[in-house]
Amino acid sequence: MEFKQCIVVREDLKLSSGKLAVQVAHAAVMALERAEKMDKSAVADWKAEGQKKVVLKVSGVPDLFRIREDAERAGIPSAIVADAGLTEIPPGTITALGLGPAPSKQMDKVTGRLKLV
C-alpha cells in the first residue's frame, strides 16, 4: 500500500519562502506525532516507502478547517499550526495543516482537488 503525508498551507498569508518552509516543517512533525499515536504501522510503512510528502494550498482559514474536518471523519491524523508570532505574522495566526501519513487513496479523497504550492 502506498502512503503519503500532505501539508496544506494558506495562500492568503503571502509568507516568505523561509517562513513557509518552517510552517510546513511544523505541520509535518506535528501530524507525524499524532499519526504515531493512532497507527504506528502506517507510520513505519510510510517511512519504509521514502516518506512521501505533498504541499498543497487553500485560500484561507475556513478551507483549512474544512479539510481538517474531512480528514478527521476519514480517520486521517491532523494537526493545525498556529504561529508564535515572532517574525512576519501576529501570534496565533493559523498557517498550515498537517495530514497523515495515511494511505494515499484515503488521503486523495480529502485533498485530491487541492493545488500544489
C-alpha positions as CSV (number, residue, x, y, z in Angstrom):
1,M,0.0,0.0,0.0
2,E,1.2,3.5,-0.8
3,F,1.3,6.1,2.0
4,K,1.8,9.9,2.0
5,Q,1.7,13.0,4.1
6,C,0.0,16.2,3.0
7,I,0.7,19.6,4.2
8,V,-1.9,22.3,3.4
9,V,-0.9,26.0,3.7
10,R,-2.8,29.2,3.5
11,E,-2.2,31.1,0.2
12,D,-3.7,34.3,1.5
13,L,-0.9,35.0,4.0
14,K,1.8,35.5,1.3
15,L,4.5,34.2,3.6
16,S,8.2,34.5,2.6
17,S,9.7,31.2,1.3
18,G,11.6,30.8,4.5
19,K,8.6,31.3,6.8
20,L,6.5,29.0,4.6
21,A,9.2,26.3,4.8
22,V,9.2,26.5,8.6
23,Q,5.4,26.3,8.8
24,V,5.4,23.2,6.5
25,A,8.0,21.6,8.8
26,H,6.0,22.3,11.9
27,A,2.9,20.8,10.3
28,A,4.8,17.7,9.1
29,V,6.3,17.0,12.5
30,M,3.0,17.7,14.4
31,A,1.0,15.4,12.1
32,L,3.6,12.7,12.3
33,E,3.4,12.8,16.1
34,R,-0.4,12.4,16.0
35,A,-0.1,9.6,13.4
36,E,2.3,7.7,15.6
37,K,-0.3,7.7,18.4
38,M,-3.0,6.5,16.0
39,D,-1.3,3.8,13.9
40,K,2.4,3.1,14.3
41,S,2.4,0.5,11.5
42,A,1.2,3.1,8.9
43,V,4.0,5.4,10.0
44,A,6.5,2.6,9.7
45,D,5.2,1.7,6.2
46,W,5.4,5.4,5.2
47,K,9.0,5.7,6.4
48,A,9.9,2.5,4.6
49,E,8.4,3.9,1.3
50,G,10.5,7.0,1.5
51,Q,8.3,9.4,3.5
52,K,6.3,10.9,0.5
53,K,5.1,14.4,1.3
54,V,3.0,16.8,-0.8
55,V,2.5,20.5,-0.1
56,L,-0.9,21.9,-1.1
57,K,-2.6,25.3,-0.8
58,V,-6.0,26.7,0.2
59,S,-7.3,30.2,0.0
60,G,-7.7,30.8,3.8
61,V,-8.6,29.6,7.3
62,P,-12.1,28.3,6.6
63,D,-10.7,25.9,3.9
64,L,-8.1,24.6,6.3
65,F,-10.7,23.8,9.0
66,R,-13.0,22.2,6.4
67,I,-10.1,19.9,5.2
68,R,-9.3,19.0,8.8
69,E,-12.9,18.0,9.4
70,D,-12.9,15.9,6.3
71,A,-9.6,14.3,7.4
72,E,-10.9,13.5,10.9
73,R,-14.0,11.9,9.5
74,A,-11.8,9.8,7.3
75,G,-9.6,8.8,10.2
76,I,-6.5,10.7,9.0
77,P,-4.3,12.2,11.7
78,S,-4.3,16.0,11.5
79,A,-2.5,19.0,13.2
80,I,-3.2,22.7,12.9
81,V,-0.2,25.0,13.1
82,A,-0.7,28.4,15.0
83,D,2.3,30.6,14.6
84,A,4.1,32.1,17.7
85,G,4.2,35.5,16.0
86,L,7.9,36.2,16.4
87,T,8.6,37.3,12.9
88,E,6.2,38.0,10.0
89,I,2.7,37.4,11.3
90,P,0.7,38.0,14.5
91,P,0.8,35.5,17.3
92,G,-1.8,32.7,17.0
93,T,-2.2,33.1,13.2
94,I,-3.3,29.7,11.7
95,T,-0.8,29.0,9.0
96,A,-0.9,25.3,8.0
97,L,-2.5,21.9,8.4
98,G,-0.5,18.6,8.5
99,L,-2.3,15.4,7.5
100,G,-1.0,11.9,7.9
101,P,0.8,9.9,6.9
102,A,-2.1,7.8,5.7
103,P,-2.9,5.6,2.7
104,S,-2.6,7.7,-0.5
105,K,-6.1,6.6,-1.7
106,Q,-7.6,7.7,1.5
107,M,-5.7,11.0,1.5
108,D,-6.7,11.7,-2.1
109,K,-10.4,11.6,-1.1
110,V,-9.7,14.5,1.2
111,T,-7.0,16.5,-0.6
112,G,-7.3,15.4,-4.3
113,R,-8.9,18.6,-5.5
114,L,-6.3,20.9,-3.9
115,K,-3.5,22.5,-6.0
116,L,0.2,22.2,-5.3
117,V,2.1,25.1,-3.8
